Every structure is written in structure tokens, then in C-alpha cells.
Amino acid sequence: MKTIILDAYNVIYRLPELSGKLKGSLRSARRALLNLTMDWKRERGFKGDIYIVYDGQDDVFNPEGSKFGGIRNIFTSSREEADDRIISMVRQAAKPSEVVVISLDGKVANGCKVYGANVESPDFLRRKRKKRKHMVEVSSKELLSGKVEREITEYYADALGLD
């Protein structure tokens, strides 16, 4: 996974800790989503690109592509839905199979899967990181048993996200 694209309002309305912020303001819900995403990124050491895509309004100043904490916020114009922008981003990706889209919206999910993207529910952001098994130290002169070889292979597959 090299790129993550969030369907902003779909995620906000699906996660109670974010939708509850809507009572204050839409801005506070957006900020909570950004904070949750930054925490997720930091906890996992994620180095890829993250985009949060919002439906925008022409009369509200929303800097296209503003970036906070290494996360790019994209606000569409009133003439374009966030759903269509997300699908377009996946279609234009060099390797759509390395894109994860966070949304439960049927149009977004199906539109992105057609191009080979992976689609996850908003709960993806709340899942705890898998604990890694400790590596076994072996001298370079010793032969590794099949069990140790599998443990090492599993450790690196997990570390590299090759599940």
C-alpha cells in the first residue's frame, strides 16, 4: 500500500467519534478526521501518500491540496463530487493495486475496485497495529530450521505489508 484515499464525509458519518463532532461544527469534525488520520500515520510509520477528499463549495475558501502533517486535503468544487474525484484519482494512479480507498459508499467502492484499488471500511483507521513477533537471533554459521525460516519470512512479510 503506497497511497490511501479517504472519502471524508463518508468516514466522518460512519465513525461515532467523528460524527459526534458535527454537533459542534463541520470544521471540528474535519479537524478530528485529520487528527485521527495523522495519529494512524504516525503509529504505523506510514510513508506513503494520504489524501482526504471532501465535497467542497465554491464560496468557501478551501485551498486545493492544502497539506497538514503530511496529509493532503482536497476540496472539490461544487461542480464535482468527491466520489467522482476519488474514482478519478484511482483511475489515474500509476499502480491502482497499491491504493487503499477508505469508504463504505457503494459508488466509490465499486468504482475504485474496477480499477484494482483495495477498499476498506472507515474502521480501518481504528484497527490496532498487529504486534510483530520477535526476531530470532542466529549466528551466520548456523543453519536455520524450517520453523525459524518461516518466522523470519512472516516477520518481514508483515513488516513490509505483504500479508
N, C-alpha and C positions, 0 to 999 in steps of 0.2 A: 504494500500500500504506500503510494507516494503522494497522493492527493486526497483530501477529504473535502467534500462539499456539503454544507448544511442547508437544508430548506428551513430558513429561520423561523417563520411563523408556525410551520408545522411542528417544529421541535418545541417552540415556546408553548403552544397549546397542548402538547402531549405530555410534557413533564410538569407535574404539580408544583415543584419548587420554582418553576419559571412562570407558569400561568398564574400563580398566586401573586406575582409581582405586577400583573396587569391592573390590579386594584389601585396601585399607586399611579402608574403611567406606563405607556408603551415603552417609553425610553428606559425606565427601570427594568422592564422585562428584557429589553435588548442588552442592557448592561449586564444583567445576570447571565444571559446566554453567553456573552463574550467572556465573562469571568469563568463560567463552567468550562468553556472550551479551552481557555488558557490553562486552567488547572489540569485538564485532561492531557493537554500537550506537554506540560511540564512534568507531570507524574510519569509519563511514558517516554520522555525524551524524544518525542516525535520530531523529526527534522524535515518532513515533507511540507507541502503547501496545504493550508487550510483556508477555505473560503466560506463565509457566511453570506447567503444571498437572501435579500429582503425585497418584498414588493415595495416600490417607492412611490413618491408623489412629486410631481414637477415643481410644486410651490414650496416644498420643504428642502432646505439645503442639506443634502446628504452627499458628501464628497465621494465620488465614484472611486472605489478601490482604496478607501482610507484603510490604514493598517495600524493595528494595535496589538502589541505582544506577539508579533509575527503572524497575525491572523488578518486576512484581507476581508473587509466588509464591502459588499457590493449591493447597491441600491438600484433597482431597475427604474426606468421612467414609468410614467403612468400608462404608456402605450405598450409596455412589455411586462408580462407576468414573470415572477421569479421562477415559476415552474418551467417556463419556456427557456429562460436563461440557463438554468441548471442543465436541462437536457442538451442545450447547445454547447455548453462547456464540456460535457462528457463526449458529445459527438466530435468536437474539435481536439480532444485530448490526444496526444501522441500515442499513449497506451491506455485506452479506456479500462482495461482489465486491472490497472493499478489505481483506479479511482474508487473511492468509497463514498456513496451518497447517503446522507442521513435524512430519511423521510419516510413517513407512512402514507403519503399521498399516492394514490394509485397511478395517476397520470405521470408523476415524477418517477416513481419506482419502475413502472413498465417502460417508460420512455428511455430510462437510463440503462436498464437491463438489456434492451435491444442492442445497444452499442457495446455491451460487455462489462459495464460497471457493476460493482458489488453494491447492494443496497442493504442498509442496516436501519433498525428502528432507532428512535431517539434514545432508548435505553442504552445504546452503545456508549454514550458519554458517561453513563453512571456505572458501568461494569468495572469491577475491580481488576487490576492488573494481575495476571497469573504469576504466581510465585515460581521462580526458577529453581530447578534442582541444583544442588551444589556440585561443582565440577570435581571429578576425582583426579587427584594428582598421581601421575605415573611417570617413572623415570623413562627417558627416551630409549634406554636399553631393554626395557621390559616389553614383552608382547602384551597387547590388550586383549582381554577376553571379549567374547561377543557381546556380553551384557554391558561392559564398560564402553565398548564402541557405540552401542545403541544409545546409552545415556549421553554420550558426548554428542552424537548426531542429533538427538532430541533437544539437547540444550541449545545447540547452535541454530537448529530449525526454529525453535521458539524465539530465540534472541533476534533472529533475522525476520521473524514474522512469516515463516514458510510453512505454517501449520497445514 
